[in-house]
Amino acid sequence: MSAVAVGVLMGSISDYEVMAAGVRVLRDLDVGYEVKVMSAHRSPAAVAAYASGAHEQGLRVLIAGAGGAAHLAGTLAAHTRLPVIGVPLVASSLAGLDALLATVQMPGGVPVATVGVGKSGAVNAAHLAARIIALGSESLAATVNANRAGQTDKVGSMQGELEAKMAADGL
């Protein structure tokens, strides 16, 4: 595994299953990461300290998953110069809409890149973090490009599967 470059934070341990999908992407792309539970509301001083020192610790991108009021990504962005990617999570009866709106509507000068709600958002956050870091790493860029080519090949192979299913159904 490469040196730690991405900090993955979640507001609660209940967010683990969703955020683990993104961590798996980082692992598979050989992007070094660390994972922490920190809450913008329940441990704000710890969040501020982590964000403030992240660059000096060698981190290059922060990913924050949170639901409900979802202030974690914005709190991180307020205390760091690093890119922050917010993953809105489902944590209320609003099915993640509250977290999406809270994450995407940062004030000017406090940027948070926001991806989709839930597991696909966590996966995309990891891919986005890898692409950001790959701007300064030819070896990671090659890995990211190979991963993308593999996704393209997988879709291409689905055509044969589709044709077989249609033939079996007499279509």
MOKAMO-V202694 format. One record per helix or strand of 2 or more residues. SS is the DSSP state (~ for helix, > for strand). FROM is the first residue (numbers start at 1). TO is the last residue. If there is no record, write none. Layout:
SS,FROM,TO / SS,FROM,TO
//
This chain:
>,4,10 / ~,13,28 / >,32,37 / ~,44,54 / >,61,67 / ~,72,78 / >,83,89 / ~,97,104 / >,113,115 / ~,119,134 / ~,138,168
//
